[in-house]
């Protein structure tokens, strides 16, 4: 027991020392954020634990070095005067404040060997954050408005939208950001009208058409594309997606029969055991010994399989409505097999295995209609159509 405890303690000490060593290496290589995160993670569990003392010293050192480097970098960016640096300045101040707020709940942190508390030179960055955020907001707004007013393509509106969206994220309610963002979004959208074409000699079930064209059920994660199967008059559509059914094949209704014979040894009562002279054999108590009597039984088994197959093929085409050119064409195909198995027999059913007996409880069922077969094939069609839509990109 003592040996096991010693091994456990040694392994634990090795792992703990390894964690401290890696954290110290992070400081030595300038990865102050990593060192701070590691130290805070360990101290959050038990800041007063003696084994965590190295993390207190590491946190003190990493905090001071990170503060010095970040403030020097911010000062350089401010001196450079490029408004494109405003985001880095704002994020720099915000990150420094965030680190302080993560350390604050752990204070005081005692350094036992030096009989003192760890020293953290906290600064108030509130004014710096507010000032840099306002300057960044003005820059983002002006840049987004310029992109918006001089847009020559939908991509420009999308870039403007992203600037407005980020601005609304860091400074909600700034000027008319929300309104501008919505207009930029609407102008950056690609509108696609969807048309279904039936070039077959069969009727496409209405509910299949409705489900195929109900794009709300597809779970599409496409911010910049809207599909309309009922085009609106006030929208200028950019593209058309044609879902064309070329061929629908329905096989004849088939019933295939398979017959085979099964044999099995089954118990059929009992008999009294006799010796070689024909005398009854008795046990030690004088009772006549009984043994199972077996006989071979035979059963003719008739298995029937009902089958009907539907195959649907077509094309999905994307057309640029401005140039009237076809962009891409994708094959679309699916099939659905209806199959039902049942059976009957003649002879002794005891010869049948359990899996065969189960089919005896079933009988023939009506074949599905052609319309139902096409609809059932549509489940797979819908999945394949979604794959095509996800794969295709307009820009």
Secondary structure as the mmCIF struct_conf table of DSSP 4:
data_model
#
loop_
_struct_conf.conf_type_id
_struct_conf.id
_struct_conf.beg_label_comp_id
_struct_conf.beg_label_asym_id
_struct_conf.beg_label_seq_id
_struct_conf.end_label_comp_id
_struct_conf.end_label_asym_id
_struct_conf.end_label_seq_id
HELX_RH_AL_P HELX_RH_AL_P1 UNK A 2 UNK A 28
TURN_TY1_P TURN_TY1_P1 UNK A 29 UNK A 30
HELX_RH_AL_P HELX_RH_AL_P2 UNK A 32 UNK A 45
TURN_TY1_P TURN_TY1_P2 UNK A 47 UNK A 48
HELX_RH_3T_P HELX_RH_3T_P1 UNK A 50 UNK A 52
HELX_RH_AL_P HELX_RH_AL_P3 UNK A 53 UNK A 80
HELX_RH_3T_P HELX_RH_3T_P2 UNK A 83 UNK A 85
HELX_RH_AL_P HELX_RH_AL_P4 UNK A 86 UNK A 104
TURN_TY1_P TURN_TY1_P3 UNK A 105 UNK A 106
STRN STRN1 UNK A 110 UNK A 111
HELX_RH_3T_P HELX_RH_3T_P3 UNK A 112 UNK A 114
TURN_TY1_P TURN_TY1_P4 UNK A 115 UNK A 115
STRN STRN2 UNK A 116 UNK A 117
HELX_RH_AL_P HELX_RH_AL_P5 UNK A 126 UNK A 149
TURN_TY1_P TURN_TY1_P5 UNK A 150 UNK A 150
BEND BEND1 UNK A 153 UNK A 153
HELX_RH_AL_P HELX_RH_AL_P6 UNK A 154 UNK A 170
BEND BEND2 UNK A 171 UNK A 171
TURN_TY1_P TURN_TY1_P6 UNK A 172 UNK A 173
TURN_TY1_P TURN_TY1_P7 UNK A 175 UNK A 176
HELX_RH_AL_P HELX_RH_AL_P7 UNK A 177 UNK A 188
HELX_LH_PP_P HELX_LH_PP_P1 UNK A 189 UNK A 189
STRN STRN3 UNK A 190 UNK A 198
BEND BEND3 UNK A 200 UNK A 202
HELX_LH_PP_P HELX_LH_PP_P2 UNK A 203 UNK A 205
HELX_RH_AL_P HELX_RH_AL_P8 UNK A 206 UNK A 212
TURN_TY1_P TURN_TY1_P8 UNK A 213 UNK A 213
HELX_RH_3T_P HELX_RH_3T_P4 UNK A 215 UNK A 217
TURN_TY1_P TURN_TY1_P9 UNK A 218 UNK A 219
TURN_TY1_P TURN_TY1_P10 UNK A 223 UNK A 224
STRN STRN4 UNK A 225 UNK A 228
BEND BEND4 UNK A 229 UNK A 230
TURN_TY1_P TURN_TY1_P11 UNK A 233 UNK A 234
BEND BEND5 UNK A 238 UNK A 238
STRN STRN5 UNK A 239 UNK A 250
HELX_LH_PP_P HELX_LH_PP_P3 UNK A 251 UNK A 253
STRN STRN6 UNK A 254 UNK A 272
STRN STRN7 UNK A 274 UNK A 274
TURN_TY1_P TURN_TY1_P12 UNK A 276 UNK A 277
BEND BEND6 UNK A 278 UNK A 278
HELX_LH_PP_P HELX_LH_PP_P4 UNK A 279 UNK A 279
STRN STRN8 UNK A 280 UNK A 280
HELX_LH_PP_P HELX_LH_PP_P5 UNK A 281 UNK A 281
STRN STRN9 UNK A 282 UNK A 282
TURN_TY1_P TURN_TY1_P13 UNK A 284 UNK A 285
BEND BEND7 UNK A 286 UNK A 286
HELX_LH_PP_P HELX_LH_PP_P6 UNK A 287 UNK A 287
STRN STRN10 UNK A 288 UNK A 288
HELX_LH_PP_P HELX_LH_PP_P7 UNK A 289 UNK A 289
STRN STRN11 UNK A 290 UNK A 320
TURN_TY1_P TURN_TY1_P14 UNK A 321 UNK A 324
STRN STRN12 UNK A 325 UNK A 347
HELX_RH_3T_P HELX_RH_3T_P5 UNK A 349 UNK A 351
BEND BEND8 UNK A 352 UNK A 352
HELX_RH_AL_P HELX_RH_AL_P9 UNK A 354 UNK A 360
TURN_TY1_P TURN_TY1_P15 UNK A 361 UNK A 361
HELX_LH_PP_P HELX_LH_PP_P8 UNK A 366 UNK A 369
HELX_RH_AL_P HELX_RH_AL_P10 UNK A 370 UNK A 391
#
